[in-house]
Amino acid sequence: MVLALCEGVIARCDLEAYLDGVLVEGALPYRKLFDLANAESGLVDGDMMALAARIQAYASVDPGGMGPLAIVASGQTQQEYAQLFAALTVSRRRLKIFRSAGAAEKWLAAPE
């Protein structure tokens, strides 16, 4: 499982570094918990589209597929960004947005 705990202001370059790290380590098929509960968005117009395109490219390259993703987004703005991300990154993997890490962990641990 890949666990990403975000803090402070998150910029596009931070997310790209995370995505690149997941790819390089061969962890695309792993379960992922991406926790935004203690983070603020520093994204600007176009960042979400660029990130979604990068993820779609990764998904097409890795034969192992994409593992399930649980996003923890406790605030309203975080929820909106998470929902936009989910809508833009349509893929065959399971993706769900949660308000607490505990619920996200339970969902990730459940059999598919």
Stockholm file with secondary structure:
# STOCKHOLM 1.0

chainA/1-112         MVLALCEGVIARCDLEAYLDGVLVEGALPYRKLFDLANAESGLVDGDMMALAARIQAYASVDPGGMGPLAIVASGQTQQEYAQLFAALTVSRRRLKIFRSAGAAEKWLAAPE
#=GR chainA/1-112 SS CEEEEEEEEECHHHHHHHHHHHHHTTCTTSCEEEEEEEEEECCCTTHHHHHHHHHHHHHHHCTTCCCCEEEECCSHHHHHHHHHHHHHSCCSSCEEEESSHHHHHHHHHSCC
#=GC SS_cons         CEEEEEEEEECHHHHHHHHHHHHHTTCTTSCEEEEEEEEEECCCTTHHHHHHHHHHHHHHHCTTCCCCEEEECCSHHHHHHHHHHHHHSCCSSCEEEESSHHHHHHHHHSCC
//
